[in-house]
Amino acid sequence: MSQSDTYKAAGFGVSVPRGTIPGIVIVDFSYGFTDLQYPTASDAAAQMARTKEICDAARTKGFPVIFTTIAYHPGELEKLPWLKKATGMRALLEGTRLVKIDAATGIQPEDAIVTKKGASSFFGSTLNALLTGAGVDTVVVTGATTSGCVRATVVDAVQSGYNVLIPRDCCADRAEAPHEANLYDMDQKYGDVTDSADILSWIESL
């Protein structure tokens, strides 16, 4: 039995329904993850360009666009277990350029920015309140990295009651293998992996 047949037989990979009020969540397209002068970054130029198109379309329709960034206070560095495992994250300090959203995303003053301390954009943040307050029923997740914070956000999004869409050409990672593996797994279990053209067409139809 092929891999796809195995998942299908187990009841995975069914397409999710799409609602009428999308919310765009852009995960950690901050300079610490997009500017290659920093060791935590990956090349996300193309992915940010595609994400910008989705954000522009969503704003035109009045749908919320929410960015997330990881930022730590110096007093947190010795206390958070994740920073003992992923020590490169310790450089993401409040007030530094690394935690600012990359201007290439086309971020606008009216866009919300959620600050987080871990992988998921939902955990310990205001994201769910912002989405609920806007009446969002379907979350489009883009950003970096696919295998880390994007995946964690997608899992928490579906567990929070949202239908989830993931445009693959809007997600970046440091290596191709974890990028592809996690896109496959998310598509089977948590949301629909699609592309920016499909998302743009859907938003325009609303």
PALOSE-475780 format. One record per residue: residue number from 1; chain; x, y, z of N, C-alpha, C in turn. Coordinates in Angstrom, 2 decimals, decimal comma, padded with zeros to 5 digits. Layout:
REM residues N
   bagu   kolse      n.px      n.py      n.pz     ca.px     ca.py     ca.pz      c.px      c.py      c.pz
    NUM       A         X         Y         Z         X         Y         Z         X         Y         Z
...
***
This chain:
REM residues 206
   bagu   kolse      n.px      n.py      n.pz     ca.px     ca.py     ca.pz      c.px      c.py      c.pz
      1       A    000,85   -001,19    000,00    000,00    000,00    000,00    000,89    001,25    000,00
      2       A    000,58    002,20   -000,86    001,38    003,42   -000,95    001,14    004,30    000,27
      3       A    002,02    005,29    000,44    001,88    006,20    001,56    000,55    006,92    001,53
      4       A    000,17    007,44    000,34   -001,10    008,16    000,23   -002,28    007,25    000,51
      5       A   -002,19    005,98    000,08   -003,27    005,03    000,33   -003,39    004,72    001,82
      6       A   -002,23    004,63    002,49   -002,23    004,35    003,92   -002,94    005,46    004,68
      7       A   -002,63    006,71    004,35   -003,28    007,83    005,02   -004,77    007,90    004,69
      8       A   -005,09    007,64    003,43   -006,49    007,69    003,01   -007,30    006,61    003,73
      9       A   -006,73    005,43    003,85   -007,42    004,33    004,52   -007,67    004,63    005,99
     10       A   -006,78    005,44    006,57   -006,92    005,81    007,97   -007,87    006,98    008,18
     11       A   -008,37    007,53    007,08   -009,33    008,63    007,17   -008,70    010,00    007,24
     12       A   -007,45    010,13    006,81   -006,79    011,43    006,81   -006,91    012,07    005,43
     13       A   -006,56    013,37    005,38   -006,44    014,06    004,10   -007,73    014,58    003,51
     14       A   -008,82    014,58    004,29   -010,08    015,12    003,79   -010,00    016,64    003,74
     15       A   -010,52    017,25    002,71   -010,47    018,71    002,58   -011,34    019,38    003,63
     16       A   -010,85    020,52    004,14   -011,60    021,24    005,16   -012,58    022,21    004,48
     17       A   -013,70    022,50    005,14   -014,62    023,50    004,59   -014,03    024,90    004,73
     18       A   -014,44    025,78    003,85   -013,99    027,17    003,91   -015,16    028,06    004,30
     19       A   -014,91    028,92    005,26   -015,96    029,82    005,71   -016,05    031,07    004,86
     20       A   -016,52    032,14    005,48   -016,72    033,39    004,75   -015,92    034,55    005,33
     21       A   -015,27    034,32    006,46   -014,47    035,39    007,07   -013,07    034,86    007,39
     22       A   -012,14    035,02    006,45   -010,78    034,55    006,70   -009,98    035,53    007,55
     23       A   -009,04    035,00    008,27   -008,05    035,80    008,96   -006,67    035,35    008,51
     24       A   -005,81    036,30    008,18   -004,48    035,95    007,70   -003,50    036,07    008,87
     25       A   -002,82    034,98    009,18   -001,84    034,96    010,27   -000,46    034,72    009,67
     26       A    000,40    035,73    009,80    001,75    035,66    009,23    002,73    035,41    010,37
     27       A    003,29    034,23    010,39    004,09    033,77    011,51    005,57    034,14    011,35
     28       A    006,04    035,01    012,20    007,48    035,25    012,39    008,25    035,63    011,12
     29       A    007,63    036,39    010,24    008,41    036,99    009,15    009,07    038,26    009,69
     30       A    009,82    038,09    010,76    010,62    039,17    011,34    012,05    039,02    010,83
     31       A    012,84    040,08    010,96    014,18    040,07    010,37    015,05    038,94    010,91
     32       A    014,83    038,54    012,15    015,61    037,44    012,71    015,40    036,13    011,98
     33       A    014,27    036,04    011,24    013,97    034,82    010,48    014,03    035,03    008,97
     34       A    014,24    036,28    008,53    014,23    036,54    007,08    015,51    037,17    006,55
     35       A    016,31    037,77    007,41    017,54    038,43    006,98    018,71    037,48    007,20
     36       A    019,34    037,07    006,11    020,35    036,01    006,16    021,63    036,41    006,89
     37       A    021,73    037,66    007,33    022,89    038,01    008,16    022,76    037,39    009,56
     38       A    021,55    036,94    009,90    021,31    036,31    011,20    021,26    034,79    011,04
     39       A    021,91    034,04    011,92    021,97    032,57    011,77    020,62    031,88    011,91
     40       A    019,65    032,53    012,52    018,33    031,93    012,68    017,45    032,10    011,43
     41       A    017,94    032,82    010,42    017,11    033,17    009,27    017,18    032,13    008,15
     42       A    016,19    032,22    007,26    016,18    031,45    006,02    015,75    032,40    004,90
     43       A    016,03    032,03    003,67    015,67    032,88    002,53    014,16    032,82    002,32
     44       A    013,48    033,91    002,63    012,02    033,94    002,55    011,52    035,04    001,63
     45       A    012,38    035,54    000,74    011,98    036,67   -000,11    010,77    036,34   -000,97
     46       A    010,79    035,20   -001,65    009,68    034,82   -002,52    008,41    034,58   -001,70
     47       A    008,57    033,94   -000,56    007,42    033,64    000,29    006,79    034,91    000,84
     48       A    007,61    035,89    001,18    007,06    037,16    001,66    006,33    037,90    000,55
     49       A    006,84    037,81   -000,66    006,18    038,48   -001,79    004,79    037,90   -002,03
     50       A    004,69    036,58   -001,96    003,38    035,94   -002,14    002,45    036,26   -000,97
     51       A    003,02    036,28    000,23    002,22    036,61    001,41    001,68    038,04    001,31
     52       A    002,51    038,96    000,82    002,08    040,35    000,67    000,85    040,44   -000,23
     53       A    000,81    039,66   -001,30   -000,34    039,67   -002,20   -001,61    039,24   -001,47
     54       A   -001,49    038,21   -000,64   -002,64    037,74    000,12   -003,09    038,79    001,12
     55       A   -002,14    039,39    001,81   -002,48    040,42    002,80   -003,17    041,61    002,16
     56       A   -002,64    042,05    001,01   -003,25    043,19    000,31   -004,69    042,88   -000,08
     57       A   -004,92    041,66   -000,57   -006,28    041,27   -000,97   -007,20    041,20    000,24
     58       A   -006,69    040,68    001,35   -007,51    040,56    002,56   -007,89    041,93    003,10
     59       A   -006,94    042,86    003,13   -007,24    044,20    003,63   -008,31    044,88    002,78
     60       A   -008,21    044,71    001,48   -009,18    045,31    000,56   -010,60    044,87    000,88
     61       A   -010,72    043,63    001,33   -012,04    043,06    001,67   -012,42    043,31    003,13
     62       A   -011,52    043,91    003,90   -011,81    044,18    005,30   -011,55    043,03    006,24
     63       A   -010,76    042,02    005,79   -010,45    040,87    006,63   -009,17    041,13    007,43
     64       A   -009,07    040,59    008,64   -007,92    040,90    009,50   -006,62    040,28    009,03
     65       A   -005,55    041,05    009,17   -004,19    040,61    008,87   -003,39    040,75    010,16
     66       A   -002,87    039,63    010,65   -002,21    039,61    011,95   -000,82    039,01    011,82
     67       A    000,18    039,76    012,26    001,56    039,30    012,24    001,97    038,81    013,63
     68       A    002,88    037,85    013,67    003,43    037,43    014,96    004,94    037,57    014,94
     69       A    005,49    037,78    016,12    006,94    037,84    016,29    007,32    037,24    017,64
     70       A    008,48    036,62    017,69    009,02    036,13    018,96    009,94    037,20    019,52
     71       A    009,71    037,60    020,77    010,55    038,62    021,39    010,67    038,34    022,89
     72       A    011,90    038,35    023,37    012,15    038,04    024,78    012,69    039,23    025,55
     73       A    012,28    039,31    026,80    012,91    040,23    027,75    014,17    039,53    028,27
     74       A    015,25    040,28    028,50    016,49    039,63    028,98    016,27    038,76    030,21
     75       A    015,33    039,14    031,06    015,08    038,38    032,27    014,46    037,01    032,03
     76       A    014,00    036,76    030,79    013,39    035,47    030,46    014,39    034,45    029,95
     77       A    015,57    034,91    029,55    016,50    034,05    028,83    016,94    032,82    029,61
     78       A    017,11    032,95    030,91    017,59    031,82    031,72    016,45    030,98    032,30
     79       A    015,21    031,39    032,03    014,08    030,74    032,69    013,22    029,90    031,77
     80       A    013,30    030,11    030,46    012,44    029,39    029,53    013,14    028,15    028,97
     81       A    012,58    026,96    029,18    013,24    025,73    028,73    013,54    025,68    027,24
     82       A    012,66    026,29    026,41    012,88    026,24    024,96    014,21    026,90    024,59
     83       A    014,60    027,91    025,33    015,84    028,62    025,02    017,08    027,85    025,45
     84       A    016,88    026,77    026,19    017,99    025,87    026,50    018,19    024,86    025,37
     85       A    017,09    024,56    024,67    017,15    023,63    023,54    017,48    024,37    022,24
     86       A    016,79    025,47    021,99    016,98    026,26    020,77    017,70    027,55    021,15
     87       A    018,99    027,46    021,40    019,73    028,59    021,96    019,83    029,77    021,01
     88       A    019,67    029,53    019,71    019,73    030,64    018,76    018,61    031,64    018,96
     89       A    017,51    031,19    019,56    016,38    032,08    019,80    016,68    033,15    020,86
     90       A    017,74    032,94    021,62    018,08    033,89    022,69    018,42    035,27    022,14
     91       A    018,77    035,35    020,86    019,11    036,64    020,25    017,89    037,49    019,95
     92       A    016,70    036,90    020,04    015,47    037,61    019,67    014,99    038,46    020,84
     93       A    015,69    039,53    021,11    015,42    040,38    022,26    014,49    041,54    021,91
     94       A    013,62    041,88    022,85    012,73    043,01    022,67    013,51    044,27    022,29
     95       A    012,99    045,02    021,35    013,61    046,27    020,95    014,70    046,17    019,91
     96       A    015,09    044,94    019,53    016,13    044,78    018,52    015,51    044,63    017,13
     97       A    016,33    044,81    016,11    015,85    044,68    014,74    015,36    043,27    014,45
     98       A    015,94    042,29    015,09    015,59    040,90    014,80    014,12    040,59    015,01
     99       A    013,46    041,31    015,92    012,07    040,99    016,24    011,08    041,89    015,50
    100       A    011,58    042,81    014,69    010,70    043,67    013,90    010,24    042,95    012,64
    101       A    008,99    043,17    012,26    008,44    042,53    011,06    009,15    043,07    009,83
    102       A    009,56    042,18    008,95    010,26    042,55    007,72    009,35    043,44    006,86
    103       A    009,87    044,58    006,44    009,07    045,52    005,63    008,65    044,90    004,30
    104       A    009,36    043,88    003,84    009,02    043,23    002,57    007,66    042,55    002,62
    105       A    007,13    042,33    003,81    005,80    041,74    003,93    004,70    042,73    003,57
    106       A    005,05    044,02    003,52    004,05    045,04    003,25    003,17    045,34    004,45
    107       A    003,66    045,05    005,64    002,89    045,29    006,85    002,40    046,73    006,91
    108       A    001,17    046,91    007,37    000,54    048,22    007,43    000,24    048,60    008,89
    109       A    000,10    049,90    009,17   -000,16    050,34    010,54   -001,40    049,72    011,17
    110       A   -002,39    049,39    010,35   -003,62    048,83    010,91   -003,52    047,33    011,22
    111       A   -002,44    046,70    010,81   -002,26    045,28    011,08   -001,86    045,05    012,53
    112       A   -002,45    044,05    013,15   -002,09    043,71    014,52   -000,76    042,94    014,53
    113       A    000,01    043,12    015,61    001,23    042,34    015,82    001,10    041,64    017,17
    114       A    001,22    040,33    017,15    001,14    039,52    018,35    002,55    039,08    018,74
    115       A    002,94    039,36    019,97    004,25    038,93    020,46    004,09    037,62    021,21
    116       A    004,96    036,68    020,90    004,89    035,36    021,54    006,24    034,95    022,08
    117       A    006,23    033,90    022,90    007,44    033,42    023,55    007,83    032,01    023,12
    118       A    006,94    031,36    022,39    007,19    029,99    021,97    006,83    029,78    020,52
    119       A    006,69    028,51    020,14    006,47    028,19    018,73    005,08    028,58    018,25
    120       A    004,06    028,20    018,99    002,69    028,48    018,55    002,34    029,95    018,72
    121       A    001,68    030,50    017,71    001,23    031,88    017,77    000,04    032,05    018,70
    122       A   -000,57    030,94    019,10   -001,74    030,99    019,97   -001,37    030,93    021,45
    123       A   -000,31    030,20    021,77   -000,02    029,92    023,17    000,41    031,18    023,92
    124       A   -000,36    031,52    024,96   -000,01    032,66    025,80   -000,07    034,01    025,11
    125       A   -000,88    034,12    024,04   -000,94    035,38    023,28   -002,38    035,85    023,12
    126       A   -002,54    036,98    022,47   -003,87    037,55    022,21   -004,45    037,12    020,87
    127       A   -003,78    036,21    020,15   -004,20    035,87    018,79   -005,63    035,36    018,73
    128       A   -005,98    034,42    019,58   -007,33    033,85    019,51   -008,38    034,92    019,77
    129       A   -008,12    035,82    020,70   -009,07    036,90    020,98   -009,23    037,82    019,77
    130       A   -008,14    038,11    019,09   -008,21    038,97    017,91   -009,02    038,31    016,79
    131       A   -008,80    037,02    016,58   -009,52    036,31    015,54   -011,01    036,18    015,89
    132       A   -011,29    035,85    017,13   -012,67    035,71    017,57   -013,40    037,05    017,48
    133       A   -012,73    038,11    017,90   -013,34    039,43    017,86   -013,68    039,88    016,46
    134       A   -012,93    039,38    015,48   -013,18    039,73    014,08   -014,15    038,76    013,41
    135       A   -014,60    037,76    014,14   -015,55    036,80    013,58   -014,95    035,82    012,61
    136       A   -013,66    035,62    012,68   -012,96    034,75    011,73   -013,40    033,29    011,90
    137       A   -013,63    032,61    010,77   -013,94    031,18    010,80   -012,90    030,33    010,09
    138       A   -012,05    030,96    009,29   -011,03    030,22    008,54   -009,71    030,98    008,64
    139       A   -008,66    030,29    009,06   -007,37    030,93    009,25   -006,40    030,50    008,14
    140       A   -005,80    031,48    007,49   -004,75    031,24    006,50   -003,41    031,49    007,20
    141       A   -002,57    030,47    007,26   -001,30    030,58    007,98   -000,14    030,59    006,99
    142       A    000,69    031,63    007,09    001,91    031,72    006,29    003,07    031,98    007,25
    143       A    004,31    031,99    006,73    005,42    032,42    007,57    006,56    031,43    007,67
    144       A    007,30    031,56    008,79    008,50    030,77    009,02    008,56    030,34    010,49
    145       A    009,14    029,19    010,74    009,52    028,22    009,76    008,41    027,17    009,64
    146       A    008,34    026,55    008,46    007,28    025,58    008,19    007,23    024,48    009,24
    147       A    008,40    023,95    009,57    008,48    022,80    010,47    008,41    023,18    011,94
    148       A    008,48    024,47    012,24    008,49    024,92    013,62    007,26    025,72    013,98
    149       A    007,39    027,04    013,89    006,31    027,91    014,36    005,08    027,89    013,48
    150       A    005,24    027,65    012,18    004,07    027,54    011,30    003,27    026,29    011,69
    151       A    003,96    025,17    011,80    003,27    023,94    012,16    002,58    024,06    013,52
    152       A    003,29    024,59    014,52    002,71    024,72    015,85    001,47    025,61    015,83
    153       A    001,52    026,67    015,02    000,38    027,57    014,89   -000,79    026,89    014,21
    154       A   -000,50    026,12    013,18   -001,55    025,38    012,47   -002,25    024,39    013,39
    155       A   -001,48    023,65    014,16   -002,06    022,67    015,08   -002,96    023,36    016,10
    156       A   -002,48    024,44    016,69   -003,30    025,15    017,68   -004,50    025,84    017,04
    157       A   -004,37    026,26    015,79   -005,51    026,89    015,11   -006,67    025,92    014,96
    158       A   -006,36    024,71    014,48   -007,44    023,74    014,29   -007,97    023,28    015,63
    159       A   -007,11    023,20    016,65   -007,57    022,81    017,99   -008,39    023,92    018,65
    160       A   -008,26    025,14    018,13   -009,04    026,27    018,64   -010,36    026,43    017,90
    161       A   -010,62    025,56    016,93   -011,92    025,56    016,26   -011,96    026,21    014,89
    162       A   -010,79    026,53    014,33   -010,77    027,17    013,01   -010,49    026,16    011,91
    163       A   -011,08    026,40    010,74   -010,63    025,72    009,53   -009,32    026,38    009,13
    164       A   -008,36    025,58    008,63   -007,01    026,10    008,40   -006,57    025,83    006,96
    165       A   -006,00    026,87    006,34   -005,43    026,78    005,00   -003,97    027,22    005,08
    166       A   -003,09    026,47    004,38   -001,66    026,76    004,39   -001,15    026,86    002,96
    167       A   -000,91    028,07    002,45   -000,33    028,20    001,10    001,15    027,87    001,12
    168       A    001,53    026,81    000,43    002,90    026,31    000,52    003,94    027,30    000,01
    169       A    003,58    028,13   -000,95    004,54    029,08   -001,49    004,65    030,34   -000,63
    170       A    003,99    030,32    000,53    004,09    031,42    001,49    004,77    030,98    002,79
    171       A    005,32    029,77    002,79    005,98    029,21    003,99    007,44    028,93    003,70
    172       A    008,30    029,31    004,63    009,75    029,16    004,44    010,35    028,33    005,57
    173       A    011,44    027,63    005,24    012,15    026,84    006,24    013,64    026,86    005,91
    174       A    014,44    026,35    006,85    015,89    026,36    006,67    016,38    025,21    005,82
    175       A    015,55    024,20    005,66    015,93    023,02    004,89    014,70    022,46    004,18
    176       A    014,92    021,86    003,01    013,82    021,40    002,18    013,11    020,18    002,77
    177       A    013,88    019,25    003,35    013,28    018,00    003,85    012,25    018,25    004,95
    178       A    012,57    019,00    006,01    011,53    019,27    007,02    010,39    020,12    006,49
    179       A    010,69    021,01    005,56    009,65    021,83    004,94    008,61    020,94    004,26
    180       A    009,06    020,05    003,39    008,14    019,20    002,64    007,45    018,19    003,54
    181       A    008,18    017,61    004,49    007,59    016,61    005,38    006,47    017,21    006,21
    182       A    006,69    018,41    006,70    005,68    019,03    007,55    004,49    019,55    006,76
    183       A    004,72    020,02    005,53    003,60    020,37    004,68    002,72    019,15    004,42
    184       A    003,35    018,02    004,13    002,60    016,79    003,88    001,78    016,40    005,09
    185       A    002,41    016,43    006,26    001,74    016,00    007,47    000,60    016,94    007,85
    186       A    000,82    018,25    007,71   -000,25    019,21    007,99   -001,42    019,00    007,06
    187       A   -001,13    018,71    005,80   -002,18    018,52    004,80   -003,02    017,28    005,12
    188       A   -002,39    016,28    005,71   -003,11    015,06    006,04   -003,95    015,19    007,31
    189       A   -003,50    016,03    008,27   -004,10    015,98    009,60   -004,77    017,27    010,09
    190       A   -004,29    018,43    009,64   -004,70    019,66    010,33   -005,35    020,72    009,45
    191       A   -004,98    020,81    008,19   -005,53    021,83    007,31   -005,27    021,46    005,87
    192       A   -005,68    022,32    004,97   -005,43    022,09    003,55   -004,21    022,87    003,11
    193       A   -003,21    022,17    002,57   -002,06    022,82    001,98   -002,40    023,14    000,53
    194       A   -002,32    024,40    000,20   -002,69    024,88   -001,13   -001,62    025,85   -001,60
    195       A   -001,97    026,86   -002,39   -000,99    027,85   -002,81   -001,61    029,24   -002,81
    196       A   -000,79    030,25   -003,02   -001,27    031,63   -002,92   -002,29    031,96   -003,99
    197       A   -002,16    031,39   -005,18   -003,12    031,68   -006,24   -004,52    031,22   -005,84
    198       A   -004,60    030,05   -005,22   -005,89    029,53   -004,76   -006,47    030,42   -003,66
    199       A   -005,62    030,83   -002,71   -006,10    031,68   -001,62   -006,59    033,02   -002,16
    200       A   -005,85    033,60   -003,09   -006,25    034,88   -003,68   -007,59    034,76   -004,40
    201       A   -007,77    033,68   -005,15   -009,01    033,47   -005,87   -010,18    033,33   -004,89
    202       A   -009,95    032,60   -003,81   -011,00    032,41   -002,80   -011,37    033,73   -002,12
    203       A   -010,36    034,51   -001,73   -010,63    035,79   -001,08   -011,41    036,71   -002,02
    204       A   -011,02    036,73   -003,27   -011,71    037,59   -004,24   -013,17    037,18   -004,42
    205       A   -013,46    035,90   -004,18   -014,83    035,41   -004,38   -015,75    035,73   -003,21
    206       A   -015,18    036,18   -002,10   -015,98    036,41   -000,90   -016,66    037,78   -000,93
***
